[in-house]
Amino acid sequence: MDVSEQEKFRYSGFIAQEVEKAAQEIGYDFSGLDKPQKEGNLYGLRYGDFVVPLVKAVQELKNIVDSQNKEIEELKATLEVLQNH
C-alpha cells in the first residue's frame, strides 16, 4: 500500500513524530520508532516496543507512591501525638 492509499484510512494511536520528540527530550533512544528511509515514506511505530519502558515507568511511579504513603502515615502519627498533648 503506498502513502496515498494509507492516507485514506483513519488510524488511531500515537503520532510517531510526537513519540520521537518526547524520546529526544529525555535522551531516550526508543527502538519502537521507524523513521522514513526516503522522501515520501511514512513514520512507523512498533507498539510492542512500548511495553518495557511503560512497565519501568509504572515501577518507578509505584516506588514514588509507596514513599509518599509512608511519609503520609508518619505525618499522621506525628499529628496524632501532637493533638493528644
HTML snippet that shows the backbone in 3Dmol.js (N, CA, C, O; Angstrom):
<script src="https://3Dmol.org/build/3Dmol-min.js"></script>
<div id="view" style="width:600px;height:400px;position:relative"></div>
<script>
const pdb = `
ATOM      1  N   MET A   1       0.854  -1.169   0.000  1.00  0.00           N
ATOM      2  CA  MET A   1       0.000   0.000   0.000  1.00  0.00           C
ATOM      3  C   MET A   1       0.900   1.232   0.000  1.00  0.00           C
ATOM      4  O   MET A   1       1.774   1.355   0.858  1.00  0.00           O
ATOM      5  N   ASP A   2       0.701   2.135  -0.941  1.00  0.00           N
ATOM      6  CA  ASP A   2       1.531   3.326  -0.990  1.00  0.00           C
ATOM      7  C   ASP A   2       0.964   4.408  -0.058  1.00  0.00           C
ATOM      8  O   ASP A   2      -0.106   4.243   0.527  1.00  0.00           O
ATOM      9  N   VAL A   3       1.696   5.505   0.064  1.00  0.00           N
ATOM     10  CA  VAL A   3       1.340   6.559   1.004  1.00  0.00           C
ATOM     11  C   VAL A   3      -0.048   7.111   0.710  1.00  0.00           C
ATOM     12  O   VAL A   3      -0.836   7.314   1.634  1.00  0.00           O
ATOM     13  N   SER A   4      -0.362   7.357  -0.549  1.00  0.00           N
ATOM     14  CA  SER A   4      -1.666   7.939  -0.878  1.00  0.00           C
ATOM     15  C   SER A   4      -2.803   7.009  -0.473  1.00  0.00           C
ATOM     16  O   SER A   4      -3.859   7.489  -0.059  1.00  0.00           O
ATOM     17  N   GLU A   5      -2.625   5.711  -0.578  1.00  0.00           N
ATOM     18  CA  GLU A   5      -3.646   4.766  -0.144  1.00  0.00           C
ATOM     19  C   GLU A   5      -3.751   4.737   1.378  1.00  0.00           C
ATOM     20  O   GLU A   5      -4.854   4.648   1.917  1.00  0.00           O
ATOM     21  N   GLN A   6      -2.623   4.812   2.073  1.00  0.00           N
ATOM     22  CA  GLN A   6      -2.623   4.804   3.534  1.00  0.00           C
ATOM     23  C   GLN A   6      -3.295   6.048   4.089  1.00  0.00           C
ATOM     24  O   GLN A   6      -3.932   5.985   5.140  1.00  0.00           O
ATOM     25  N   GLU A   7      -3.166   7.167   3.410  1.00  0.00           N
ATOM     26  CA  GLU A   7      -3.748   8.419   3.887  1.00  0.00           C
ATOM     27  C   GLU A   7      -5.269   8.401   3.841  1.00  0.00           C
ATOM     28  O   GLU A   7      -5.906   9.237   4.482  1.00  0.00           O
ATOM     29  N   LYS A   8      -5.859   7.485   3.112  1.00  0.00           N
ATOM     30  CA  LYS A   8      -7.312   7.386   3.008  1.00  0.00           C
ATOM     31  C   LYS A   8      -7.922   6.759   4.259  1.00  0.00           C
ATOM     32  O   LYS A   8      -9.119   6.918   4.498  1.00  0.00           O
ATOM     33  N   PHE A   9      -7.141   6.063   5.049  1.00  0.00           N
ATOM     34  CA  PHE A   9      -7.632   5.372   6.236  1.00  0.00           C
ATOM     35  C   PHE A   9      -7.412   6.227   7.479  1.00  0.00           C
ATOM     36  O   PHE A   9      -6.448   6.987   7.568  1.00  0.00           O
ATOM     37  N   ARG A  10      -8.321   6.086   8.429  1.00  0.00           N
ATOM     38  CA  ARG A  10      -8.169   6.769   9.716  1.00  0.00           C
ATOM     39  C   ARG A  10      -7.589   5.757  10.698  1.00  0.00           C
ATOM     40  O   ARG A  10      -8.176   4.703  10.941  1.00  0.00           O
ATOM     41  N   TYR A  11      -6.443   6.087  11.251  1.00  0.00           N
ATOM     42  CA  TYR A  11      -5.773   5.218  12.202  1.00  0.00           C
ATOM     43  C   TYR A  11      -5.860   5.835  13.588  1.00  0.00           C
ATOM     44  O   TYR A  11      -5.915   7.057  13.718  1.00  0.00           O
ATOM     45  N   SER A  12      -5.874   5.014  14.612  1.00  0.00           N
ATOM     46  CA  SER A  12      -5.806   5.526  15.974  1.00  0.00           C
ATOM     47  C   SER A  12      -4.482   5.089  16.574  1.00  0.00           C
ATOM     48  O   SER A  12      -3.974   4.009  16.272  1.00  0.00           O
ATOM     49  N   GLY A  13      -3.937   5.929  17.413  1.00  0.00           N
ATOM     50  CA  GLY A  13      -2.672   5.596  18.049  1.00  0.00           C
ATOM     51  C   GLY A  13      -1.848   6.846  18.293  1.00  0.00           C
ATOM     52  O   GLY A  13      -2.338   7.970  18.189  1.00  0.00           O
ATOM     53  N   PHE A  14      -0.608   6.625  18.615  1.00  0.00           N
ATOM     54  CA  PHE A  14       0.309   7.729  18.867  1.00  0.00           C
ATOM     55  C   PHE A  14       0.755   8.354  17.549  1.00  0.00           C
ATOM     56  O   PHE A  14       0.759   7.703  16.505  1.00  0.00           O
ATOM     57  N   ILE A  15       1.126   9.614  17.619  1.00  0.00           N
ATOM     58  CA  ILE A  15       1.722  10.282  16.465  1.00  0.00           C
ATOM     59  C   ILE A  15       3.228  10.060  16.575  1.00  0.00           C
ATOM     60  O   ILE A  15       3.859  10.474  17.547  1.00  0.00           O
ATOM     61  N   ALA A  16       3.781   9.413  15.583  1.00  0.00           N
ATOM     62  CA  ALA A  16       5.186   8.997  15.635  1.00  0.00           C
ATOM     63  C   ALA A  16       6.124  10.174  15.857  1.00  0.00           C
ATOM     64  O   ALA A  16       7.101  10.053  16.597  1.00  0.00           O
ATOM     65  N   GLN A  17       5.844  11.302  15.231  1.00  0.00           N
ATOM     66  CA  GLN A  17       6.709  12.469  15.392  1.00  0.00           C
ATOM     67  C   GLN A  17       6.679  12.977  16.837  1.00  0.00           C
ATOM     68  O   GLN A  17       7.686  13.480  17.336  1.00  0.00           O
ATOM     69  N   GLU A  18       5.536  12.849  17.507  1.00  0.00           N
ATOM     70  CA  GLU A  18       5.460  13.255  18.911  1.00  0.00           C
ATOM     71  C   GLU A  18       6.216  12.276  19.806  1.00  0.00           C
ATOM     72  O   GLU A  18       6.848  12.678  20.783  1.00  0.00           O
ATOM     73  N   VAL A  19       6.148  10.999  19.469  1.00  0.00           N
ATOM     74  CA  VAL A  19       6.919   9.989  20.209  1.00  0.00           C
ATOM     75  C   VAL A  19       8.408  10.272  20.040  1.00  0.00           C
ATOM     76  O   VAL A  19       9.171  10.218  21.005  1.00  0.00           O
ATOM     77  N   GLU A  20       8.812  10.569  18.821  1.00  0.00           N
ATOM     78  CA  GLU A  20      10.214  10.883  18.541  1.00  0.00           C
ATOM     79  C   GLU A  20      10.665  12.093  19.352  1.00  0.00           C
ATOM     80  O   GLU A  20      11.737  12.069  19.956  1.00  0.00           O
ATOM     81  N   LYS A  21       9.855  13.150  19.370  1.00  0.00           N
ATOM     82  CA  LYS A  21      10.206  14.370  20.107  1.00  0.00           C
ATOM     83  C   LYS A  21      10.309  14.093  21.606  1.00  0.00           C
ATOM     84  O   LYS A  21      11.253  14.541  22.257  1.00  0.00           O
ATOM     85  N   ALA A  22       9.343  13.358  22.155  1.00  0.00           N
ATOM     86  CA  ALA A  22       9.363  13.051  23.585  1.00  0.00           C
ATOM     87  C   ALA A  22      10.600  12.240  23.956  1.00  0.00           C
ATOM     88  O   ALA A  22      11.236  12.496  24.978  1.00  0.00           O
ATOM     89  N   ALA A  23      10.935  11.265  23.123  1.00  0.00           N
ATOM     90  CA  ALA A  23      12.118  10.446  23.388  1.00  0.00           C
ATOM     91  C   ALA A  23      13.387  11.297  23.336  1.00  0.00           C
ATOM     92  O   ALA A  23      14.276  11.145  24.173  1.00  0.00           O
ATOM     93  N   GLN A  24      13.464  12.184  22.359  1.00  0.00           N
ATOM     94  CA  GLN A  24      14.633  13.061  22.241  1.00  0.00           C
ATOM     95  C   GLN A  24      14.761  13.980  23.450  1.00  0.00           C
ATOM     96  O   GLN A  24      15.865  14.218  23.940  1.00  0.00           O
ATOM     97  N   GLU A  25      13.627  14.497  23.931  1.00  0.00           N
ATOM     98  CA  GLU A  25      13.653  15.425  25.067  1.00  0.00           C
ATOM     99  C   GLU A  25      14.196  14.790  26.335  1.00  0.00           C
ATOM    100  O   GLU A  25      14.802  15.471  27.163  1.00  0.00           O
ATOM    101  N   ILE A  26      13.983  13.487  26.492  1.00  0.00           N
ATOM    102  CA  ILE A  26      14.501  12.829  27.705  1.00  0.00           C
ATOM    103  C   ILE A  26      15.775  12.026  27.422  1.00  0.00           C
ATOM    104  O   ILE A  26      16.298  11.346  28.305  1.00  0.00           O
ATOM    105  N   GLY A  27      16.264  12.112  26.191  1.00  0.00           N
ATOM    106  CA  GLY A  27      17.503  11.428  25.838  1.00  0.00           C
ATOM    107  C   GLY A  27      17.352   9.920  25.753  1.00  0.00           C
ATOM    108  O   GLY A  27      18.286   9.180  26.061  1.00  0.00           O
ATOM    109  N   TYR A  28      16.170   9.459  25.334  1.00  0.00           N
ATOM    110  CA  TYR A  28      15.888   8.023  25.263  1.00  0.00           C
ATOM    111  C   TYR A  28      15.922   7.569  23.809  1.00  0.00           C
ATOM    112  O   TYR A  28      15.211   8.121  22.969  1.00  0.00           O
ATOM    113  N   ASP A  29      16.734   6.577  23.511  1.00  0.00           N
ATOM    114  CA  ASP A  29      16.817   6.026  22.158  1.00  0.00           C
ATOM    115  C   ASP A  29      15.753   4.938  22.030  1.00  0.00           C
ATOM    116  O   ASP A  29      15.999   3.778  22.360  1.00  0.00           O
ATOM    117  N   PHE A  30      14.571   5.320  21.549  1.00  0.00           N
ATOM    118  CA  PHE A  30      13.419   4.418  21.504  1.00  0.00           C
ATOM    119  C   PHE A  30      13.476   3.543  20.259  1.00  0.00           C
ATOM    120  O   PHE A  30      13.447   4.037  19.132  1.00  0.00           O
ATOM    121  N   SER A  31      13.558   2.246  20.482  1.00  0.00           N
ATOM    122  CA  SER A  31      13.678   1.298  19.377  1.00  0.00           C
ATOM    123  C   SER A  31      12.377   1.072  18.621  1.00  0.00           C
ATOM    124  O   SER A  31      12.383   0.462  17.552  1.00  0.00           O
ATOM    125  N   GLY A  32      11.265   1.554  19.159  1.00  0.00           N
ATOM    126  CA  GLY A  32       9.973   1.313  18.528  1.00  0.00           C
ATOM    127  C   GLY A  32       9.586   2.332  17.476  1.00  0.00           C
ATOM    128  O   GLY A  32       8.462   2.304  16.975  1.00  0.00           O
ATOM    129  N   LEU A  33      10.486   3.222  17.134  1.00  0.00           N
ATOM    130  CA  LEU A  33      10.214   4.265  16.156  1.00  0.00           C
ATOM    131  C   LEU A  33      10.924   3.945  14.849  1.00  0.00           C
ATOM    132  O   LEU A  33      12.142   3.772  14.820  1.00  0.00           O
ATOM    133  N   ASP A  34      10.165   3.867  13.783  1.00  0.00           N
ATOM    134  CA  ASP A  34      10.737   3.679  12.447  1.00  0.00           C
ATOM    135  C   ASP A  34      10.625   4.981  11.685  1.00  0.00           C
ATOM    136  O   ASP A  34       9.532   5.415  11.323  1.00  0.00           O
ATOM    137  N   LYS A  35      11.776   5.601  11.446  1.00  0.00           N
ATOM    138  CA  LYS A  35      11.789   6.863  10.704  1.00  0.00           C
ATOM    139  C   LYS A  35      11.728   6.566   9.207  1.00  0.00           C
ATOM    140  O   LYS A  35      12.157   5.503   8.758  1.00  0.00           O
ATOM    141  N   PRO A  36      11.190   7.518   8.439  1.00  0.00           N
ATOM    142  CA  PRO A  36      11.139   7.310   6.986  1.00  0.00           C
ATOM    143  C   PRO A  36      12.551   7.146   6.419  1.00  0.00           C
ATOM    144  O   PRO A  36      13.462   7.892   6.777  1.00  0.00           O
ATOM    145  N   GLN A  37      12.718   6.174   5.545  1.00  0.00           N
ATOM    146  CA  GLN A  37      14.030   5.928   4.950  1.00  0.00           C
ATOM    147  C   GLN A  37      14.274   6.771   3.702  1.00  0.00           C
ATOM    148  O   GLN A  37      15.416   6.975   3.292  1.00  0.00           O
ATOM    149  N   LYS A  38      13.182   7.260   3.101  1.00  0.00           N
ATOM    150  CA  LYS A  38      13.332   8.140   1.950  1.00  0.00           C
ATOM    151  C   LYS A  38      12.143   9.090   1.887  1.00  0.00           C
ATOM    152  O   LYS A  38      11.111   8.856   2.516  1.00  0.00           O
ATOM    153  N   GLU A  39      12.301  10.145   1.132  1.00  0.00           N
ATOM    154  CA  GLU A  39      11.257  11.163   0.978  1.00  0.00           C
ATOM    155  C   GLU A  39       9.947  10.510   0.533  1.00  0.00           C
ATOM    156  O   GLU A  39       9.913   9.709  -0.401  1.00  0.00           O
ATOM    157  N   GLY A  40       8.876  10.877   1.229  1.00  0.00           N
ATOM    158  CA  GLY A  40       7.570  10.351   0.862  1.00  0.00           C
ATOM    159  C   GLY A  40       7.139   9.134   1.654  1.00  0.00           C
ATOM    160  O   GLY A  40       5.967   8.760   1.628  1.00  0.00           O
ATOM    161  N   ASN A  41       8.078   8.508   2.363  1.00  0.00           N
ATOM    162  CA  ASN A  41       7.719   7.369   3.216  1.00  0.00           C
ATOM    163  C   ASN A  41       7.152   7.872   4.535  1.00  0.00           C
ATOM    164  O   ASN A  41       7.336   9.033   4.902  1.00  0.00           O
ATOM    165  N   LEU A  42       6.473   7.002   5.228  1.00  0.00           N
ATOM    166  CA  LEU A  42       5.846   7.364   6.491  1.00  0.00           C
ATOM    167  C   LEU A  42       6.655   6.882   7.685  1.00  0.00           C
ATOM    168  O   LEU A  42       7.455   5.951   7.586  1.00  0.00           O
ATOM    169  N   TYR A  43       6.427   7.539   8.814  1.00  0.00           N
ATOM    170  CA  TYR A  43       6.945   7.055  10.088  1.00  0.00           C
ATOM    171  C   TYR A  43       6.168   5.799  10.461  1.00  0.00           C
ATOM    172  O   TYR A  43       5.070   5.562   9.957  1.00  0.00           O
ATOM    173  N   GLY A  44       6.740   5.011  11.338  1.00  0.00           N
ATOM    174  CA  GLY A  44       6.042   3.853  11.859  1.00  0.00           C
ATOM    175  C   GLY A  44       6.375   3.660  13.326  1.00  0.00           C
ATOM    176  O   GLY A  44       7.421   4.100  13.803  1.00  0.00           O
ATOM    177  N   LEU A  45       5.476   2.999  14.032  1.00  0.00           N
ATOM    178  CA  LEU A  45       5.690   2.679  15.442  1.00  0.00           C
ATOM    179  C   LEU A  45       5.452   1.198  15.653  1.00  0.00           C
ATOM    180  O   LEU A  45       4.517   0.617  15.102  1.00  0.00           O
ATOM    181  N   ARG A  46       6.315   0.594  16.464  1.00  0.00           N
ATOM    182  CA  ARG A  46       6.127  -0.808  16.860  1.00  0.00           C
ATOM    183  C   ARG A  46       5.630  -0.779  18.309  1.00  0.00           C
ATOM    184  O   ARG A  46       6.399  -0.571  19.248  1.00  0.00           O
ATOM    185  N   TYR A  47       4.339  -0.992  18.455  1.00  0.00           N
ATOM    186  CA  TYR A  47       3.710  -0.838  19.765  1.00  0.00           C
ATOM    187  C   TYR A  47       4.218  -1.843  20.790  1.00  0.00           C
ATOM    188  O   TYR A  47       4.187  -1.559  21.988  1.00  0.00           O
ATOM    189  N   GLY A  48       4.676  -2.985  20.363  1.00  0.00           N
ATOM    190  CA  GLY A  48       5.237  -3.950  21.299  1.00  0.00           C
ATOM    191  C   GLY A  48       6.453  -3.402  22.030  1.00  0.00           C
ATOM    192  O   GLY A  48       6.736  -3.799  23.160  1.00  0.00           O
ATOM    193  N   ASP A  49       7.174  -2.489  21.383  1.00  0.00           N
ATOM    194  CA  ASP A  49       8.365  -1.892  21.994  1.00  0.00           C
ATOM    195  C   ASP A  49       8.030  -0.868  23.073  1.00  0.00           C
ATOM    196  O   ASP A  49       8.924  -0.397  23.777  1.00  0.00           O
ATOM    197  N   PHE A  50       6.762  -0.521  23.210  1.00  0.00           N
ATOM    198  CA  PHE A  50       6.347   0.401  24.261  1.00  0.00           C
ATOM    199  C   PHE A  50       6.255  -0.300  25.612  1.00  0.00           C
ATOM    200  O   PHE A  50       6.297   0.365  26.647  1.00  0.00           O
ATOM    201  N   VAL A  51       6.131  -1.608  25.626  1.00  0.00           N
ATOM    202  CA  VAL A  51       5.850  -2.346  26.857  1.00  0.00           C
ATOM    203  C   VAL A  51       6.947  -2.156  27.905  1.00  0.00           C
ATOM    204  O   VAL A  51       6.645  -1.803  29.045  1.00  0.00           O
ATOM    205  N   VAL A  52       8.179  -2.376  27.556  1.00  0.00           N
ATOM    206  CA  VAL A  52       9.274  -2.325  28.540  1.00  0.00           C
ATOM    207  C   VAL A  52       9.398  -0.937  29.174  1.00  0.00           C
ATOM    208  O   VAL A  52       9.436  -0.843  30.400  1.00  0.00           O
ATOM    209  N   PRO A  53       9.463   0.147  28.387  1.00  0.00           N
ATOM    210  CA  PRO A  53       9.572   1.451  29.050  1.00  0.00           C
ATOM    211  C   PRO A  53       8.333   1.806  29.873  1.00  0.00           C
ATOM    212  O   PRO A  53       8.449   2.484  30.894  1.00  0.00           O
ATOM    213  N   LEU A  54       7.162   1.362  29.449  1.00  0.00           N
ATOM    214  CA  LEU A  54       5.959   1.648  30.228  1.00  0.00           C
ATOM    215  C   LEU A  54       5.957   0.884  31.548  1.00  0.00           C
ATOM    216  O   LEU A  54       5.576   1.435  32.581  1.00  0.00           O
ATOM    217  N   VAL A  55       6.374  -0.360  31.525  1.00  0.00           N
ATOM    218  CA  VAL A  55       6.453  -1.141  32.767  1.00  0.00           C
ATOM    219  C   VAL A  55       7.457  -0.498  33.712  1.00  0.00           C
ATOM    220  O   VAL A  55       7.199  -0.385  34.910  1.00  0.00           O
ATOM    221  N   LYS A  56       8.595  -0.079  33.184  1.00  0.00           N
ATOM    222  CA  LYS A  56       9.621   0.582  34.006  1.00  0.00           C
ATOM    223  C   LYS A  56       9.067   1.868  34.627  1.00  0.00           C
ATOM    224  O   LYS A  56       9.313   2.148  35.801  1.00  0.00           O
ATOM    225  N   ALA A  57       8.322   2.643  33.844  1.00  0.00           N
ATOM    226  CA  ALA A  57       7.739   3.882  34.352  1.00  0.00           C
ATOM    227  C   ALA A  57       6.737   3.596  35.465  1.00  0.00           C
ATOM    228  O   ALA A  57       6.708   4.306  36.470  1.00  0.00           O
ATOM    229  N   VAL A  58       5.924   2.573  35.296  1.00  0.00           N
ATOM    230  CA  VAL A  58       4.953   2.207  36.330  1.00  0.00           C
ATOM    231  C   VAL A  58       5.675   1.776  37.606  1.00  0.00           C
ATOM    232  O   VAL A  58       5.252   2.129  38.707  1.00  0.00           O
ATOM    233  N   GLN A  59       6.756   1.019  37.464  1.00  0.00           N
ATOM    234  CA  GLN A  59       7.532   0.601  38.633  1.00  0.00           C
ATOM    235  C   GLN A  59       8.096   1.813  39.368  1.00  0.00           C
ATOM    236  O   GLN A  59       8.057   1.875  40.596  1.00  0.00           O
ATOM    237  N   GLU A  60       8.617   2.765  38.618  1.00  0.00           N
ATOM    238  CA  GLU A  60       9.180   3.973  39.233  1.00  0.00           C
ATOM    239  C   GLU A  60       8.091   4.784  39.935  1.00  0.00           C
ATOM    240  O   GLU A  60       8.306   5.300  41.032  1.00  0.00           O
ATOM    241  N   LEU A  61       6.927   4.895  39.303  1.00  0.00           N
ATOM    242  CA  LEU A  61       5.818   5.622  39.932  1.00  0.00           C
ATOM    243  C   LEU A  61       5.333   4.919  41.188  1.00  0.00           C
ATOM    244  O   LEU A  61       4.980   5.574  42.169  1.00  0.00           O
ATOM    245  N   LYS A  62       5.312   3.587  41.168  1.00  0.00           N
ATOM    246  CA  LYS A  62       4.906   2.827  42.354  1.00  0.00           C
ATOM    247  C   LYS A  62       5.845   3.116  43.515  1.00  0.00           C
ATOM    248  O   LYS A  62       5.398   3.286  44.649  1.00  0.00           O
ATOM    249  N   ASN A  63       7.146   3.174  43.239  1.00  0.00           N
ATOM    250  CA  ASN A  63       8.118   3.488  44.295  1.00  0.00           C
ATOM    251  C   ASN A  63       7.857   4.875  44.881  1.00  0.00           C
ATOM    252  O   ASN A  63       7.955   5.064  46.093  1.00  0.00           O
ATOM    253  N   ILE A  64       7.528   5.843  44.030  1.00  0.00           N
ATOM    254  CA  ILE A  64       7.231   7.196  44.498  1.00  0.00           C
ATOM    255  C   ILE A  64       5.981   7.180  45.371  1.00  0.00           C
ATOM    256  O   ILE A  64       5.969   7.767  46.453  1.00  0.00           O
ATOM    257  N   VAL A  65       4.927   6.509  44.901  1.00  0.00           N
ATOM    258  CA  VAL A  65       3.671   6.442  45.661  1.00  0.00           C
ATOM    259  C   VAL A  65       3.898   5.749  47.002  1.00  0.00           C
ATOM    260  O   VAL A  65       3.408   6.215  48.031  1.00  0.00           O
ATOM    261  N   ASP A  66       4.632   4.649  46.996  1.00  0.00           N
ATOM    262  CA  ASP A  66       4.917   3.945  48.254  1.00  0.00           C
ATOM    263  C   ASP A  66       5.652   4.846  49.240  1.00  0.00           C
ATOM    264  O   ASP A  66       5.330   4.865  50.428  1.00  0.00           O
ATOM    265  N   SER A  67       6.632   5.588  48.750  1.00  0.00           N
ATOM    266  CA  SER A  67       7.396   6.502  49.596  1.00  0.00           C
ATOM    267  C   SER A  67       6.499   7.607  50.147  1.00  0.00           C
ATOM    268  O   SER A  67       6.594   7.960  51.322  1.00  0.00           O
ATOM    269  N   GLN A  68       5.640   8.145  49.306  1.00  0.00           N
ATOM    270  CA  GLN A  68       4.728   9.198  49.752  1.00  0.00           C
ATOM    271  C   GLN A  68       3.717   8.668  50.764  1.00  0.00           C
ATOM    272  O   GLN A  68       3.394   9.355  51.734  1.00  0.00           O
ATOM    273  N   ASN A  69       3.217   7.460  50.547  1.00  0.00           N
ATOM    274  CA  ASN A  69       2.280   6.862  51.503  1.00  0.00           C
ATOM    275  C   ASN A  69       2.935   6.646  52.857  1.00  0.00           C
ATOM    276  O   ASN A  69       2.311   6.865  53.895  1.00  0.00           O
ATOM    277  N   LYS A  70       4.194   6.218  52.847  1.00  0.00           N
ATOM    278  CA  LYS A  70       4.919   6.030  54.108  1.00  0.00           C
ATOM    279  C   LYS A  70       5.064   7.371  54.824  1.00  0.00           C
ATOM    280  O   LYS A  70       4.862   7.462  56.035  1.00  0.00           O
ATOM    281  N   GLU A  71       5.409   8.396  54.078  1.00  0.00           N
ATOM    282  CA  GLU A  71       5.565   9.719  54.675  1.00  0.00           C
ATOM    283  C   GLU A  71       4.227  10.229  55.223  1.00  0.00           C
ATOM    284  O   GLU A  71       4.191  10.828  56.298  1.00  0.00           O
ATOM    285  N   ILE A  72       3.143  10.001  54.505  1.00  0.00           N
ATOM    286  CA  ILE A  72       1.815  10.407  54.976  1.00  0.00           C
ATOM    287  C   ILE A  72       1.480   9.719  56.292  1.00  0.00           C
ATOM    288  O   ILE A  72       0.994  10.363  57.222  1.00  0.00           O
ATOM    289  N   GLU A  73       1.733   8.420  56.378  1.00  0.00           N
ATOM    290  CA  GLU A  73       1.454   7.684  57.613  1.00  0.00           C
ATOM    291  C   GLU A  73       2.292   8.211  58.763  1.00  0.00           C
ATOM    292  O   GLU A  73       1.799   8.319  59.886  1.00  0.00           O
ATOM    293  N   GLU A  74       3.553   8.542  58.503  1.00  0.00           N
ATOM    294  CA  GLU A  74       4.409   9.096  59.541  1.00  0.00           C
ATOM    295  C   GLU A  74       3.899  10.467  59.991  1.00  0.00           C
ATOM    296  O   GLU A  74       3.912  10.780  61.182  1.00  0.00           O
ATOM    297  N   LEU A  75       3.456  11.275  59.042  1.00  0.00           N
ATOM    298  CA  LEU A  75       2.926  12.594  59.392  1.00  0.00           C
ATOM    299  C   LEU A  75       1.613  12.483  60.166  1.00  0.00           C
ATOM    300  O   LEU A  75       1.363  13.266  61.082  1.00  0.00           O
ATOM    301  N   LYS A  76       0.786  11.525  59.805  1.00  0.00           N
ATOM    302  CA  LYS A  76      -0.459  11.296  60.553  1.00  0.00           C
ATOM    303  C   LYS A  76      -0.155  10.889  61.992  1.00  0.00           C
ATOM    304  O   LYS A  76      -0.802  11.357  62.929  1.00  0.00           O
ATOM    305  N   ALA A  77       0.830  10.019  62.155  1.00  0.00           N
ATOM    306  CA  ALA A  77       1.199   9.570  63.507  1.00  0.00           C
ATOM    307  C   ALA A  77       1.729  10.748  64.312  1.00  0.00           C
ATOM    308  O   ALA A  77       1.397  10.893  65.489  1.00  0.00           O
ATOM    309  N   THR A  78       2.540  11.578  63.699  1.00  0.00           N
ATOM    310  CA  THR A  78       3.071  12.771  64.386  1.00  0.00           C
ATOM    311  C   THR A  78       1.947  13.721  64.758  1.00  0.00           C
ATOM    312  O   THR A  78       1.928  14.259  65.864  1.00  0.00           O
ATOM    313  N   LEU A  79       1.016  13.929  63.847  1.00  0.00           N
ATOM    314  CA  LEU A  79      -0.121  14.815  64.114  1.00  0.00           C
ATOM    315  C   LEU A  79      -0.969  14.275  65.265  1.00  0.00           C
ATOM    316  O   LEU A  79      -1.419  15.043  66.116  1.00  0.00           O
ATOM    317  N   GLU A  80      -1.183  12.986  65.296  1.00  0.00           N
ATOM    318  CA  GLU A  80      -1.969  12.379  66.366  1.00  0.00           C
ATOM    319  C   GLU A  80      -1.298  12.585  67.714  1.00  0.00           C
ATOM    320  O   GLU A  80      -1.959  12.904  68.702  1.00  0.00           O
ATOM    321  N   VAL A  81       0.028  12.402  67.752  1.00  0.00           N
ATOM    322  CA  VAL A  81       0.779  12.613  69.006  1.00  0.00           C
ATOM    323  C   VAL A  81       0.659  14.067  69.442  1.00  0.00           C
ATOM    324  O   VAL A  81       0.444  14.342  70.623  1.00  0.00           O
ATOM    325  N   LEU A  82       0.793  14.998  68.507  1.00  0.00           N
ATOM    326  CA  LEU A  82       0.717  16.424  68.834  1.00  0.00           C
ATOM    327  C   LEU A  82      -0.674  16.824  69.302  1.00  0.00           C
ATOM    328  O   LEU A  82      -0.817  17.668  70.187  1.00  0.00           O
ATOM    329  N   GLN A  83      -1.696  16.222  68.711  1.00  0.00           N
ATOM    330  CA  GLN A  83      -3.067  16.572  69.094  1.00  0.00           C
ATOM    331  C   GLN A  83      -3.427  16.008  70.479  1.00  0.00           C
ATOM    332  O   GLN A  83      -4.311  16.540  71.151  1.00  0.00           O
ATOM    333  N   ASN A  84      -2.762  14.959  70.896  1.00  0.00           N
ATOM    334  CA  ASN A  84      -3.051  14.329  72.200  1.00  0.00           C
ATOM    335  C   ASN A  84      -2.289  14.978  73.343  1.00  0.00           C
ATOM    336  O   ASN A  84      -2.445  14.561  74.490  1.00  0.00           O
ATOM    337  N   HIS A  85      -1.482  15.972  73.070  1.00  0.00           N
ATOM    338  CA  HIS A  85      -0.747  16.647  74.142  1.00  0.00           C
ATOM    339  C   HIS A  85      -1.471  17.859  74.607  1.00  0.00           C
ATOM    340  O   HIS A  85      -0.998  18.553  75.507  1.00  0.00           O
TER     341      HIS A  85
END
`;
const viewer = $3Dmol.createViewer("view");
viewer.addModel(pdb, "pdb");
viewer.setStyle({}, {cartoon: {color: "spectrum"}});
viewer.zoomTo();
viewer.render();
</script>
